[in-house]
Amino acid sequence: MFNLFKSEKDSSALFPPVTLFNSESRETETFEPLSKKEVRVYSCGPTVYDYAHIGNLRAYTFSDILKRTLLYNGYNVNHTINYTDFGHLVSDADEGEDKMMKGLKRENMEVSLESMRLLSDKFIAAFEKDMESLNVIPPTQYARASEYVTEQIKLIQTLEEKGYTYKTSDGVYFDISKFPTYGRLGNINVEELRGGARVEENSEKKHPADFAVWKNGDLGWDSAWGKGFPGWHIECSAMAFATLGKQIDIHTGGVDNMPTHHNGEIAQCESATGKQFSKYWMHSEHIQIQDQKIAKSEGNGIILSDLLEKGYSGTDYRYWLLQSHYRSQVNFSYEALDAAKQGLIRLKRLVFEEWRDERGKINEEKQLEIVSAINNDLDTPKVIAMMHDLTKDETLTTGERKALILECDALLGLGLSDDPEDGLRAMGHVALTSLPQNILEMIDQREAARVARNWAEADRLRDALLLAGYTVEDSSEGPKVTKQ
């Protein structure tokens, strides 16, 4: 259960300020919210035409750490994650096939809005199951693009009335020449985009980087520009406005969203309101496999359920992710995931078993060190290192160490604060009293063989238990059993 993590003596006033790397300024800045009432955060969500792969999921683990950090520091957070369930073309340059259409064809479903709804229902449910497995705190609201079409059309009309758009045979486009700071996120050189250097050529575009706010088509919704659907970039702008307001504190996403999608959002929103849209922009880096970006198009799109089927948990993967800073590229391997799994198991055994009944107050000096690390642009690798150091810190009582590790867990969300019985059960650990009689007898026989130093018989019984689906680990407190 997630809480606001305050110690008996609220020391949050002593915490250093939260600092965040702003992708727009390309500097680490002290976080100062727009309002004392709440921090408004928008996270670009998935296009729900397929399962999210493990690279996609990094963006939501990172935004969850951001949210936990803000909450820990006493802020109220209003958070939106959107679902794109239409209108995201395969190319960010408004070319190619709609990804939802691609999904319908793959699933052999009829091409219709009703089918799109059914398809997106399936993958929304899968995404939310992934979020639960990863121990991600649900957002204040999920926003589904198809439920905000009216708001999107109104925003396009506003842009049209203000003179920021023009019509072509295939839709309505935003004229980036009317927004002089287009491309400021990521320092994009707009002139290099001419002639299709960054995006595909469209002879009706005034500039190759101009982007669609409305695309005509046989499928979609009726509008003043004909039947069709809003452009991908306009979806997020309209949903952010509708759920959070015209100005937000932080916008998050994967680094691949930055050049086109997020620059498009900035141009639309600020042209419509005349105000800065998001004060801070934050982006997580790619995960790679053998130095190649994870992507469905590359054939290496591992999904979370693939990991679960191999015996890993969502928090195992989360722990692996958090060992690297969110702005660092990192290579995924099963060997690295195995090491992360074992590291997390050691921590869970310590908290759930060995220190289960230990109690202690929070050492505020150590707490300050932990918070200083996470408040420094979400330095999760440092917090994890501190957590492991705490397990061996004999200057603290066992209860004090446990209390501080649980504070770390409040920030990292690794499940160490779970009910011990639930935690052990999730790890596959089994109480001896709950085992079948034949398994108990084998364990007793193995213990007797060990006492008699009959190692061959003890090994034979260990292998027999393994074949039956149980792993036995010897400890000073007796055998510990895990069901495979």
BELWO-V114393 format. One record per residue. N is the residue number from 1. SS is DSSP state (H for helix, E for strand, - for the rest). OMEGA is omega in radians with two decimals (NA if undefined). Layout:
n: {N N}
ss: {SS SS}
omega: {OMEGA OMEGA}
This chain:
n: {1 2 3 4 5 6 7 8 9 10 11 12 13 14 15 16 17 18 19 20 21 22 23 24 25 26 27 28 29 30 31 32 33 34 35 36 37 38 39 40 41 42 43 44 45 46 47 48 49 50 51 52 53 54 55 56 57 58 59 60 61 62 63 64 65 66 67 68 69 70 71 72 73 74 75 76 77 78 79 80 81 82 83 84 85 86 87 88 89 90 91 92 93 94 95 96 97 98 99 100 101 102 103 104 105 106 107 108 109 110 111 112 113 114 115 116 117 118 119 120 121 122 123 124 125 126 127 128 129 130 131 132 133 134 135 136 137 138 139 140 141 142 143 144 145 146 147 148 149 150 151 152 153 154 155 156 157 158 159 160 161 162 163 164 165 166 167 168 169 170 171 172 173 174 175 176 177 178 179 180 181 182 183 184 185 186 187 188 189 190 191 192 193 194 195 196 197 198 199 200 201 202 203 204 205 206 207 208 209 210 211 212 213 214 215 216 217 218 219 220 221 222 223 224 225 226 227 228 229 230 231 232 233 234 235 236 237 238 239 240 241 242 243 244 245 246 247 248 249 250 251 252 253 254 255 256 257 258 259 260 261 262 263 264 265 266 267 268 269 270 271 272 273 274 275 276 277 278 279 280 281 282 283 284 285 286 287 288 289 290 291 292 293 294 295 296 297 298 299 300 301 302 303 304 305 306 307 308 309 310 311 312 313 314 315 316 317 318 319 320 321 322 323 324 325 326 327 328 329 330 331 332 333 334 335 336 337 338 339 340 341 342 343 344 345 346 347 348 349 350 351 352 353 354 355 356 357 358 359 360 361 362 363 364 365 366 367 368 369 370 371 372 373 374 375 376 377 378 379 380 381 382 383 384 385 386 387 388 389 390 391 392 393 394 395 396 397 398 399 400 401 402 403 404 405 406 407 408 409 410 411 412 413 414 415 416 417 418 419 420 421 422 423 424 425 426 427 428 429 430 431 432 433 434 435 436 437 438 439 440 441 442 443 444 445 446 447 448 449 450 451 452 453 454 455 456 457 458 459 460 461 462 463 464 465 466 467 468 469 470 471 472 473 474 475 476 477 478 479 480 481 482 483 484}
ss: {- - - - - - - - - - - H H H - - - - E E E E - - - - E E E E - - - - - - - - E E E E E - - - E - - - - - E H H H H H H H H H H H H H H H H H H H - - - - E E E E E E E E - - - - E - - - - - - - - E H H H H H H H H - - - - - - H H H H H H H H H H H H H H H H H H H H H - - - - - - - E E E E H H H - H H H H H H H H H H H H H - - - E E E E - - E E E E - H H H - - - - - - - - - - - H H H H H H H - - - - - - - - - - - - - - E E E E E E E E E E E - - - - - - E E E - H H H H H H H H H H H H H - - - E E E E E E E H H H H H H H H H H H H H H H H H H H - - - - E E E E E E E - - E E E - - E E - - H H H - - - - E H H H H H H - - - - H H H H H H H H H - - - - - - - E E - - H H H H H H H H H H H H H H H H H H H H H - - - - - - - - - H H H H H H H H H H H - E - - - H H H H H H H H H H H H - - - - - - H H H H H H H H H H H H H H H - - - - - - - H H H H H H H - - E E - H H H - - H H H H H H H H H H H H H H H - - - H H H H H H H H H H H H H - - E E E E - - - - - - E E E E -}
omega: {-3.11 3.09 -3.10 2.88 -3.11 3.04 -3.13 3.04 -3.07 -3.10 -3.07 3.13 -3.13 -3.10 3.02 -3.14 3.04 3.04 -3.06 3.06 -3.14 -3.11 -3.12 -3.14 -3.07 3.10 3.02 -3.04 3.03 -3.09 3.07 -3.06 3.11 -3.08 3.07 -3.07 -3.10 3.01 -3.10 -3.05 3.07 3.12 3.09 -3.10 -3.06 2.88 -2.87 3.06 -3.09 3.07 3.03 3.09 -3.00 3.04 3.06 -3.01 3.11 -3.09 -3.09 3.02 3.12 -3.14 3.07 3.07 3.08 -3.10 3.11 3.13 3.12 3.12 3.14 -3.13 3.00 3.13 2.91 -3.04 3.02 -2.91 3.07 2.90 -3.11 2.95 3.02 -3.10 2.95 2.86 3.09 -3.11 -3.09 3.07 3.07 -3.12 3.11 3.10 3.04 -3.02 3.01 -3.09 3.09 3.06 3.11 3.11 3.12 3.13 3.14 -3.10 -3.12 3.14 3.10 3.11 3.14 3.09 3.13 3.11 3.09 3.13 3.14 3.13 -3.10 3.07 -3.11 -3.04 2.98 3.12 3.13 3.14 -3.12 3.03 3.06 -3.14 3.11 3.12 -3.13 3.14 3.09 3.09 3.13 3.10 3.05 3.08 2.87 -3.13 -3.09 -2.99 -3.08 3.12 -3.13 -3.12 3.13 3.13 3.13 3.12 3.13 3.13 3.09 3.11 3.10 3.13 3.11 -3.13 -3.12 3.05 -3.11 -3.06 3.00 -3.08 2.99 -3.12 -3.10 3.09 -3.13 -3.06 3.03 -3.10 -3.05 3.11 3.13 -3.14 -2.96 -3.10 3.11 3.13 -3.09 3.08 -3.06 3.09 -3.12 3.08 -3.04 -3.10 3.11 3.12 -3.11 3.11 3.07 3.14 -3.14 -3.09 -3.09 -3.10 3.00 -2.97 -3.13 3.11 3.05 3.10 -3.09 3.13 3.03 -3.03 -3.07 2.94 3.05 3.10 3.11 3.10 3.14 -3.12 3.06 -3.04 3.11 3.11 3.09 -3.10 -3.11 -3.13 3.13 -3.12 3.11 3.08 -3.08 -3.06 -3.09 3.14 -3.06 3.12 -3.11 -3.13 3.06 3.11 -3.04 -3.03 -3.04 -3.09 -3.02 3.08 -3.14 -3.12 -3.00 3.02 -3.12 3.08 3.04 -3.08 3.12 3.10 -2.93 -2.94 -3.03 -3.02 -3.07 3.02 3.06 3.11 3.14 -3.10 -3.12 -3.03 -3.06 3.05 -3.11 -3.01 -3.04 -3.12 3.04 -3.09 -3.13 -3.11 -3.14 3.04 -3.10 -3.05 3.05 -3.12 -3.14 2.86 -3.11 2.97 -3.07 3.08 3.08 -3.11 3.05 3.13 3.11 -3.12 3.13 3.14 3.14 -3.07 3.09 3.10 -3.03 -3.14 3.04 3.13 3.14 3.13 3.11 3.06 3.07 3.06 3.08 3.14 3.00 3.14 3.11 -3.14 3.10 3.13 -3.01 3.04 3.08 3.11 -3.04 -3.14 3.13 2.97 -3.10 3.13 3.10 2.97 3.10 3.09 3.11 3.12 3.07 -3.13 3.11 3.14 -3.13 3.11 3.13 3.10 3.13 3.12 -3.11 3.10 3.14 -3.06 -3.05 -3.05 -3.00 -3.10 -3.02 -3.05 -3.12 3.10 3.11 3.11 3.12 3.02 -2.99 3.09 3.11 3.11 3.13 3.10 3.14 -3.10 3.09 3.13 -3.10 3.12 3.08 3.11 2.99 -3.08 -3.10 3.11 -3.13 3.12 3.11 3.11 3.10 -3.12 3.11 3.08 -3.14 -3.11 -3.09 -3.04 -3.08 3.01 3.13 3.02 3.12 3.13 3.10 3.11 3.14 -3.12 -3.14 3.10 3.10 3.03 3.07 -3.11 3.08 3.12 -3.03 3.09 -3.08 3.11 3.14 3.12 3.13 3.00 -3.07 3.14 3.11 -3.13 3.12 3.14 3.12 3.10 -3.11 3.13 -3.03 3.04 -3.10 -3.09 -3.11 -3.08 3.04 -3.06 -3.11 3.11 3.09 -3.13 3.12 3.12 3.11 3.14 3.12 3.10 3.12 3.12 3.12 3.12 3.14 -3.12 3.06 -2.99 3.13 3.13 3.12 3.12 3.13 -3.13 3.07 3.13 3.12 3.09 3.12 3.09 3.13 3.08 -3.11 3.03 -3.14 3.10 -3.13 3.09 -3.14 3.14 -3.13 -3.08 3.04 -2.97 3.06 3.09 -3.09 NA}
